[in-house]
């Protein structure tokens, strides 16, 4: 199932953006010979307009936005300061070290991404509401579901945010408490879920269905104690079970095929954004993580930026703890880069590690490698191939150019450009399975929870089943399975591990907890430009 229909409605929808904007002016009847009277008559015309709302999701795969703030602020990803590269005014260091500042441009980019998407949904909902057309209600429900997704992300990241649903309302909105935003999203989902399509088909691929909306509601319930102070494990379990038991989706036998260049046929992916290197650009991970010389490995048309790296402790979690107690890492141990004999998790396809070569198999050299790089032979900067080592020496200012396992989760296309064509996975069945397991575990149904977790471990390949379930191994399993899928920060907060002293704090005579569970740092500050533009917004506690 490739994404031809989706690309078509994205492109047509973008082409209609000016017309949709004109719809708010009730006195204007025509625009380029198209009017509300002779457009929005067929389902295809509605779908073409919907593309404007969905195309806003294209910001997910970029550097410096919502994905970046969630991942860099977790124990998964870091972007070390490498000499003259990647300091960027310290904004990346702030994110990883939980020293968030309201003027951080990554936060402003994230807020703009979220509320631009919300505004587009509001505009289209208004455009559809003024039409006397039997197609309108179904598409309005779809737009409300997409708007709920944007609001869910906004509430999760910033907590206390404005609620805006009236496109014509020109009054500046005020901040609403997180619990009120939660209740708004929940009420929206409860109302529209019965109206959404249930089919998994080319027509619904990359669009909001009942199953995608249930994933949002499941996430609300799963994190309800964080969001509202009241746990909702039974409701989370019910939504997760409905998705899992529906039979609509199934685990792909190959984990990595869910993230292949042509991953449109995965029966595991519930909701995706269909990127395309020509028609729907903006998925830039190939640039963000690979070494500047890696264009020779993949015959890329552009030189990568040598930025995003995996935290070493997180990479080392992929060793099978059942068969290999005490093993320090699944492939490399410390600086010696000695091959481990431990059982290897099949999900190590998430990373690129080890010596790198050109596309013809010849060594790929790094003339700029530091003399202190432990992979160098006697410090010779010209004699060794580039080697991605899990080891990270320091976060700033002398991060090594080759340090850190690189993000390899999505397949990199040979001969590709700076824009990837893989469909970006937003919701996936294995997340629903692990969420169901967690909810049951919290409800005391440990045997059922254990079986669900082992189902996911079995698919990973060559791993021993867990014999018991604990907070620690459940969180670790979620981490291994959901690496860089924008869930880790949320999971760490829910499991009360977000303030733990991961790298670069670990081993530096820092306290075991950098900050306590429930700290104000579990929310990002509302960006300073938003506060200046709208005096009715109130900054989150702790950032004043």
C-alpha positions as CSV (number, residue, x, y, z in Angstrom):
1,X,0.0,0.0,0.0
2,X,1.9,3.1,-1.2
3,X,0.8,6.6,-0.5
4,X,-0.4,7.9,-3.9
5,X,-3.8,9.0,-2.6
6,X,-2.2,10.8,0.3
7,X,0.4,12.7,-1.8
8,X,-2.4,13.7,-4.1
9,X,-4.6,15.1,-1.4
10,X,-1.6,16.8,0.3
11,X,-0.7,18.5,-3.0
12,X,-4.2,19.5,-4.0
13,X,-4.8,20.7,-0.4
14,X,-1.8,22.9,-0.4
15,X,-2.9,24.3,-3.8
16,X,-6.2,25.2,-2.2
17,X,-4.8,27.0,0.8
18,X,-5.6,30.5,-0.6
19,X,-9.1,29.5,-1.4
20,X,-9.6,28.1,2.1
21,X,-8.4,31.4,3.6
22,X,-10.9,33.3,1.5
23,X,-13.7,31.3,3.0
24,X,-13.7,33.3,6.2
25,X,-14.8,36.3,4.2
26,X,-18.5,35.7,3.6
27,X,-18.8,38.6,1.2
28,X,-16.2,37.1,-1.2
29,X,-17.9,34.7,-3.5
30,X,-15.2,33.7,-6.0
31,X,-11.5,33.0,-6.0
32,X,-9.9,31.9,-9.2
33,X,-13.3,30.9,-10.5
34,X,-13.9,28.6,-7.5
35,X,-16.6,29.3,-4.9
36,X,-18.1,27.6,-2.0
37,X,-21.1,26.9,-4.1
38,X,-19.3,24.9,-6.7
39,X,-16.5,23.4,-4.6
40,X,-16.8,21.0,-1.6
41,X,-19.4,19.1,-3.6
42,X,-17.6,15.7,-3.8
43,X,-15.7,13.6,-1.3
44,X,-12.5,14.1,-3.3
45,X,-12.9,17.9,-3.0
46,X,-13.2,17.7,0.8
47,X,-10.2,15.4,0.9
48,X,-8.1,17.8,-1.1
49,X,-8.8,20.6,1.4
50,X,-8.0,18.3,4.3
51,X,-4.5,18.1,3.0
52,X,-3.8,21.5,4.4
53,X,-4.4,20.3,8.0
54,X,-2.4,17.1,7.5
55,X,0.6,18.9,5.8
56,X,1.2,20.7,9.1
57,X,2.4,17.4,10.5
58,X,5.4,17.7,8.1
59,X,7.3,19.6,10.9
60,X,7.7,16.5,12.9
61,X,10.8,15.2,11.1
62,X,12.7,18.4,11.1
63,X,15.5,19.7,13.4
64,X,14.7,22.1,16.2
65,X,11.0,21.4,16.7
66,X,8.6,19.3,18.8
67,X,10.4,16.0,18.1
68,X,13.7,17.5,19.0
69,X,12.6,19.0,22.4
70,X,11.0,15.7,23.4
71,X,14.0,13.5,22.5
72,X,16.9,15.7,23.5
73,X,15.3,16.3,26.9
74,X,15.2,12.5,27.5
75,X,17.8,9.9,28.2
76,X,17.8,8.8,24.5
77,X,19.3,11.6,22.5
78,X,21.9,14.2,22.9
79,X,23.6,16.6,20.5
80,X,27.1,17.2,21.9
81,X,29.0,20.4,21.3
82,X,31.8,19.3,18.9
83,X,34.4,22.0,18.9
84,X,33.1,24.7,16.5
85,X,29.9,22.8,15.7
86,X,26.6,22.4,17.5
87,X,26.9,24.9,20.3
88,X,24.2,27.1,18.8
89,X,24.1,29.4,21.7
90,X,23.8,26.5,24.2
91,X,20.1,25.8,23.3
92,X,20.8,22.1,22.8
93,X,22.7,21.8,26.0
94,X,19.8,23.4,27.9
95,X,17.4,20.8,26.6
96,X,19.5,17.8,27.6
97,X,20.6,19.2,30.9
98,X,17.0,20.4,31.9
99,X,18.1,24.0,32.1
100,X,15.1,25.2,29.9
101,X,14.9,28.9,29.1
102,X,11.8,30.6,27.7
103,X,13.8,32.2,24.9
104,X,15.0,28.8,23.6
105,X,14.1,28.9,19.9
106,X,13.3,25.2,19.8
107,X,10.4,25.9,22.2
108,X,9.1,28.7,20.0
109,X,9.3,26.4,16.9
110,X,7.4,23.7,18.7
111,X,4.7,26.1,19.9
112,X,4.3,27.5,16.4
113,X,4.1,24.0,14.9
114,X,1.3,23.0,17.3
115,X,-0.8,26.1,17.2
116,X,-0.4,26.5,13.4
117,X,-1.8,23.0,13.1
118,X,-4.7,23.9,15.5
119,X,-5.4,27.1,13.6
120,X,-5.5,25.3,10.2
121,X,-8.0,22.7,11.7
122,X,-10.1,25.5,13.1
123,X,-10.2,27.3,9.7
124,X,-11.2,24.2,7.8
125,X,-13.8,23.2,10.4
126,X,-15.3,26.7,10.0
127,X,-15.2,26.4,6.2
128,X,-17.0,23.0,6.3
129,X,-19.5,24.2,8.9
130,X,-20.9,27.0,6.8
131,X,-21.7,24.6,4.0
132,X,-25.0,22.8,3.6
133,X,-23.5,19.5,2.5
134,X,-24.1,16.0,3.8
135,X,-20.3,15.3,3.6
136,X,-19.4,18.0,6.1
137,X,-20.0,16.2,9.4
138,X,-17.7,13.3,8.7
139,X,-14.8,15.5,7.6
140,X,-15.4,17.9,10.6
141,X,-15.1,14.9,12.9
142,X,-11.8,14.0,11.2
143,X,-10.5,17.5,11.6
144,X,-11.5,17.6,15.3
145,X,-9.6,14.4,15.8
146,X,-6.5,15.9,14.2
147,X,-6.9,19.0,16.3
148,X,-7.1,16.8,19.4
149,X,-3.7,15.3,18.5
150,X,-2.1,18.8,18.3
151,X,-3.7,19.7,21.6
152,X,-2.6,16.5,23.2
153,X,1.0,17.2,22.2
154,X,0.7,20.8,23.3
155,X,-0.7,19.8,26.7
156,X,2.0,17.2,27.2
157,X,4.8,19.5,26.4
158,X,3.6,22.9,27.8
159,X,0.8,21.8,30.1
160,X,-1.2,25.1,30.6
161,X,-2.1,26.3,27.1
162,X,-4.9,28.3,25.5
163,X,-8.0,26.5,24.1
164,X,-9.1,28.0,20.8
165,X,-11.8,26.5,18.6
166,X,-13.5,29.6,17.0
167,X,-11.6,30.6,13.9
168,X,-13.4,34.0,13.8
169,X,-12.6,34.9,17.4
170,X,-10.1,37.8,17.3
171,X,-9.7,38.1,21.0
172,X,-6.4,37.0,22.4
173,X,-6.8,33.7,24.3
174,X,-5.8,33.2,27.9
175,X,-4.0,30.3,29.4
176,X,-6.1,27.3,30.6
177,X,-5.0,24.9,33.3
178,X,-3.6,21.6,32.1
179,X,-6.6,19.7,33.7
180,X,-9.0,21.8,31.7
181,X,-7.1,21.2,28.5
182,X,-7.2,17.5,29.3
183,X,-11.0,17.6,29.8
184,X,-11.4,19.5,26.5
185,X,-9.4,16.9,24.5
186,X,-11.2,14.0,26.2
187,X,-14.6,15.5,25.5
188,X,-13.7,16.1,21.8
189,X,-12.5,12.5,21.4
190,X,-15.5,11.0,23.2
191,X,-17.8,12.8,20.8
192,X,-16.1,12.2,17.5
193,X,-14.6,8.6,17.9
194,X,-17.9,7.0,16.9
195,X,-18.0,9.1,13.8
196,X,-14.6,8.2,12.5
197,X,-13.9,5.5,9.8
198,X,-12.7,2.1,11.0
199,X,-11.4,0.8,7.7
200,X,-7.7,0.3,7.1
201,X,-7.3,1.1,3.4
202,X,-5.5,3.3,0.9
203,X,-8.3,5.9,1.4
204,X,-7.7,6.2,5.1
205,X,-3.9,5.8,5.1
206,X,-2.2,8.7,6.8
207,X,-5.6,10.1,8.0
208,X,-7.4,10.1,11.3
209,X,-9.4,6.9,11.9
210,X,-11.1,5.6,14.9
211,X,-7.9,3.7,15.8
212,X,-5.7,6.8,15.7
213,X,-8.2,8.7,17.8
214,X,-8.3,5.8,20.3
215,X,-4.5,5.9,20.5
216,X,-4.8,9.6,21.6
217,X,-7.4,8.8,24.2
218,X,-5.4,5.9,25.4
219,X,-2.4,8.1,25.8
220,X,-4.6,10.6,27.8
221,X,-5.7,7.9,30.2
222,X,-2.3,6.3,30.4
223,X,-0.8,9.7,31.6
224,X,-3.9,10.9,33.4
225,X,-2.3,10.8,36.8
226,X,0.4,13.2,35.5
227,X,-2.0,15.4,33.7
228,X,-4.8,15.6,36.3
229,X,-3.6,13.9,39.5
230,X,-6.1,11.0,39.1
231,X,-5.0,7.7,37.5
232,X,-7.2,6.1,34.8
233,X,-5.5,2.7,34.3
234,X,-8.8,0.8,33.6
235,X,-9.9,3.3,30.9
236,X,-6.4,3.2,29.3
237,X,-6.6,-0.6,29.3
238,X,-10.0,-0.6,27.7
239,X,-8.9,1.7,24.8
240,X,-5.7,-0.2,24.3
241,X,-7.5,-3.6,24.3
242,X,-10.0,-2.3,21.7
243,X,-7.2,-1.5,19.4
244,X,-5.2,-4.7,20.0
245,X,-8.2,-7.0,19.9
246,X,-9.8,-5.4,16.8
247,X,-7.6,-7.5,14.5
248,X,-7.1,-4.4,12.3
249,X,-3.4,-4.3,12.9
250,X,-0.7,-6.9,13.6
251,X,2.9,-7.0,14.6
252,X,5.2,-6.9,11.6
253,X,7.5,-10.0,11.7
254,X,10.4,-7.7,10.9
255,X,10.7,-4.7,13.3
256,X,12.9,-2.7,11.0
257,X,10.5,-3.0,8.1
258,X,8.1,-0.7,9.9
259,X,10.7,2.1,9.2
260,X,11.9,1.1,5.7
261,X,12.0,3.6,2.9
262,X,8.9,2.0,1.5
263,X,7.1,1.3,4.7
264,X,3.6,2.1,3.5
265,X,2.6,-1.6,3.6
266,X,3.3,-2.2,7.3
267,X,0.3,-3.7,9.0
268,X,1.6,-2.5,12.3
269,X,1.6,1.3,11.7
270,X,-1.7,2.8,12.9
271,X,-1.1,6.5,11.9
272,X,1.7,8.0,9.9
273,X,2.7,11.1,8.1
274,X,3.6,10.2,4.5
275,X,6.8,12.0,3.7
276,X,8.2,12.0,0.2
277,X,11.5,13.4,-0.9
278,X,9.9,15.3,-3.8
279,X,6.2,16.0,-2.9
280,X,6.2,16.1,0.9
281,X,9.7,17.1,2.1
282,X,11.0,17.8,5.5
283,X,12.1,14.5,7.0
284,X,15.7,15.3,7.6
285,X,17.1,12.7,10.1
286,X,19.6,11.6,7.5
287,X,21.2,15.1,7.8
288,X,20.7,15.5,11.5
289,X,22.5,12.3,12.7
290,X,25.1,11.2,10.1
291,X,28.7,12.2,10.0
292,X,29.6,14.9,7.4
293,X,31.5,12.2,5.4
294,X,28.6,9.7,5.5
295,X,27.3,11.0,2.1
296,X,30.0,8.7,0.6
297,X,28.4,5.7,2.5
298,X,24.9,6.3,1.1
299,X,25.7,8.3,-2.0
300,X,23.7,11.2,-0.6
301,X,23.3,14.4,-2.6
302,X,24.0,16.5,0.4
303,X,26.6,16.5,3.2
304,X,25.1,15.5,6.6
305,X,25.5,17.7,9.7
306,X,27.0,15.3,12.3
307,X,24.7,16.2,15.1
308,X,22.2,13.8,16.9
309,X,23.7,11.0,19.0
310,X,22.3,8.3,21.3
311,X,23.1,8.4,25.0
312,X,25.6,5.5,25.7
313,X,23.6,4.2,28.7
314,X,20.5,4.0,26.6
315,X,22.3,2.1,23.8
316,X,23.7,-0.3,26.3
317,X,20.2,-1.2,27.5
318,X,19.8,-3.4,24.4
319,X,21.7,-6.3,25.9
320,X,19.4,-9.2,26.9
321,X,19.5,-8.8,30.8
322,X,18.1,-12.3,31.2
323,X,20.8,-14.2,29.4
324,X,23.6,-11.7,29.9
325,X,23.6,-10.3,33.4
326,X,26.3,-7.7,33.9
327,X,27.2,-7.3,30.3
328,X,27.9,-3.6,29.7
329,X,26.9,-3.2,26.1
330,X,25.4,-5.2,23.2
331,X,28.2,-4.5,20.7
332,X,30.9,-2.4,22.2
333,X,32.4,-2.2,25.7
334,X,33.7,1.1,26.8
335,X,36.6,2.5,24.7
336,X,38.1,-0.7,23.6
337,X,35.3,-1.4,21.1
338,X,35.6,-5.1,21.9
339,X,32.9,-7.3,20.4
340,X,30.4,-8.5,23.0
341,X,29.4,-12.1,23.2
342,X,26.0,-11.2,24.7
343,X,22.7,-12.0,23.0
344,X,21.8,-9.2,20.6
345,X,18.5,-7.5,20.5
346,X,17.1,-7.4,17.0
347,X,16.1,-3.8,17.5
348,X,19.7,-2.8,17.3
349,X,18.7,-1.8,13.8
350,X,17.7,1.4,15.6
351,X,21.4,2.4,15.5
352,X,24.4,2.8,13.3
353,X,27.6,1.8,15.1
354,X,31.1,0.6,14.2
355,X,33.4,1.3,11.3
356,X,31.9,3.1,8.4
357,X,32.8,2.5,4.7
358,X,32.2,4.2,1.4
359,X,29.4,2.8,-0.8
360,X,32.0,0.6,-2.6
361,X,33.2,-1.0,0.7
362,X,36.5,1.0,1.0
363,X,37.3,2.7,4.3
364,X,35.7,6.0,5.0
365,X,38.2,8.4,6.5
366,X,37.8,11.4,8.7
367,X,40.7,13.8,8.2
368,X,39.4,15.9,11.1
369,X,39.3,13.2,13.7
370,X,40.7,14.3,17.0
371,X,44.0,12.9,18.3
372,X,42.1,12.0,21.5
373,X,39.6,9.8,19.7
374,X,40.0,6.3,21.1
375,X,39.3,4.7,17.7
376,X,42.3,6.4,16.2
377,X,45.5,4.4,15.7
378,X,48.1,6.2,17.8
379,X,46.2,9.3,17.3
380,X,46.7,9.2,13.5
381,X,44.0,11.4,12.1
382,X,44.3,10.1,8.5
383,X,44.8,6.4,9.0
384,X,41.5,5.1,10.5
385,X,38.0,4.7,9.1
386,X,35.2,6.6,10.7
387,X,33.9,4.6,13.6
388,X,30.6,5.4,15.3
389,X,31.3,4.4,18.9
390,X,28.6,4.4,21.6
391,X,31.1,6.1,23.9
392,X,30.4,9.8,24.5
393,X,33.4,11.7,26.1
394,X,31.7,15.0,27.0
395,X,28.7,17.1,26.2
396,X,30.7,20.3,25.7
397,X,32.9,21.8,24.4
398,X,35.0,19.0,23.1
399,X,32.6,16.3,22.0
400,X,34.3,13.9,19.7
401,X,33.1,14.0,16.0
402,X,32.6,10.2,15.9
403,X,31.2,9.7,19.3
404,X,27.7,8.3,19.9
405,X,25.6,5.6,18.2
406,X,23.7,7.3,15.4
407,X,20.0,7.2,14.8
408,X,19.5,4.3,12.3
409,X,15.8,3.6,13.0
410,X,14.6,4.7,9.6
411,X,16.3,3.2,6.6
412,X,18.5,5.6,4.7
413,X,18.0,5.5,1.0
414,X,21.0,4.9,-1.2
415,X,21.3,7.9,-3.5
416,X,18.9,9.8,-1.3
417,X,18.6,13.5,-0.7
418,X,18.4,15.6,2.4
419,X,14.6,14.7,2.4
420,X,13.7,11.2,3.3
421,X,10.7,9.3,1.8
422,X,9.9,7.0,4.7
423,X,6.5,7.4,6.2
424,X,6.9,8.9,9.7
425,X,5.3,6.6,12.3
426,X,3.2,8.5,14.8
427,X,1.2,5.6,16.3
428,X,2.1,1.9,16.2
429,X,0.5,-1.3,17.4
430,X,3.4,-2.3,19.6
431,X,2.9,0.9,21.6
432,X,-0.7,-0.1,22.2
433,X,0.4,-3.6,23.3
434,X,2.9,-2.2,25.8
435,X,0.5,0.4,27.0
436,X,-2.1,-2.3,27.6
437,X,0.6,-4.3,29.5
438,X,1.4,-1.3,31.6
439,X,-2.2,-0.5,32.5
440,X,-2.8,-4.2,33.4
441,X,0.3,-4.2,35.5
442,X,-0.9,-1.1,37.4
443,X,-4.2,-2.8,38.0
444,X,-2.5,-5.9,39.5
445,X,-3.0,-8.2,36.4
446,X,0.6,-9.1,36.3
447,X,0.4,-12.4,34.4
448,X,-1.6,-10.8,31.5
449,X,0.8,-7.9,31.5
450,X,3.8,-10.2,31.4
451,X,2.5,-12.1,28.4
452,X,1.9,-8.9,26.4
453,X,5.4,-7.6,27.1
454,X,6.9,-11.0,26.1
455,X,4.9,-10.8,22.8
456,X,6.8,-7.7,21.9
457,X,10.1,-9.2,23.1
458,X,9.6,-12.3,21.0
459,X,9.2,-10.2,17.8
460,X,12.5,-8.4,18.6
461,X,14.2,-11.8,18.1
462,X,16.5,-14.1,20.1
463,X,15.5,-12.6,23.4
464,X,14.6,-14.5,26.5
465,X,11.1,-13.9,27.9
466,X,10.8,-12.0,31.1
467,X,9.8,-14.2,34.0
468,X,8.5,-11.3,36.1
469,X,7.5,-7.7,35.4
470,X,8.8,-4.7,37.3
471,X,8.7,-0.9,36.9
472,X,12.4,-1.1,35.8
473,X,12.1,-3.7,33.1
474,X,8.8,-2.4,31.8
475,X,10.2,1.1,31.3
476,X,13.4,-0.4,29.7
477,X,11.3,-2.5,27.3
478,X,9.3,0.5,26.3
479,X,12.5,2.4,25.7
480,X,14.0,-0.3,23.5
481,X,10.9,-0.7,21.4
482,X,9.8,2.9,21.1
483,X,13.3,4.5,20.6
484,X,13.0,8.0,19.1
485,X,9.2,7.7,18.6
486,X,8.6,10.8,20.8
487,X,7.4,8.7,23.8
488,X,10.4,8.6,26.0
489,X,10.2,11.9,27.8
490,X,6.5,11.2,28.6
491,X,7.4,7.6,29.7
492,X,10.2,8.9,32.0
493,X,7.8,11.4,33.6
494,X,5.1,8.8,34.1
495,X,7.6,6.3,35.6
496,X,9.0,9.1,37.8
497,X,12.5,8.8,36.3
498,X,12.6,12.0,34.3
499,X,14.9,13.7,36.9
500,X,17.4,10.8,37.1
501,X,21.1,11.6,36.6
502,X,21.7,10.2,33.2
503,X,24.6,11.3,31.1
504,X,26.3,13.8,31.3
505,X,25.4,13.9,35.0
506,X,26.0,10.2,35.7
507,X,29.4,9.5,37.3
508,X,30.1,13.2,37.8
509,X,29.6,13.4,41.6
510,X,26.1,14.7,41.0
511,X,23.1,13.7,43.1
512,X,21.3,10.5,42.0
513,X,18.3,12.8,41.2
514,X,19.0,16.0,39.3
515,X,15.4,17.0,40.1
516,X,12.6,15.2,41.9
517,X,9.4,13.7,40.3
518,X,6.7,16.4,40.0
519,X,9.3,19.1,39.4
520,X,8.3,22.2,37.4
521,X,10.9,21.0,34.8
522,X,8.4,18.3,33.7
523,X,6.8,21.1,31.7
524,X,8.6,23.2,29.2
525,X,8.3,27.0,29.7
526,X,5.8,28.9,27.5
527,X,8.1,30.5,24.8
528,X,9.0,34.1,25.6
529,X,7.8,35.4,22.1
530,X,4.3,34.1,22.9
531,X,4.2,35.9,26.2
532,X,5.2,39.1,24.5
533,X,2.7,38.7,21.8
534,X,-0.2,37.8,24.1
535,X,-0.1,39.3,27.6
536,X,-3.0,37.1,28.7
537,X,-0.8,34.0,28.6
538,X,0.7,33.0,32.0
539,X,4.1,31.5,32.3
540,X,4.4,28.0,33.8
541,X,5.4,27.9,37.4
542,X,9.1,27.9,38.1
543,X,10.1,29.9,35.0
544,X,9.1,33.4,36.2
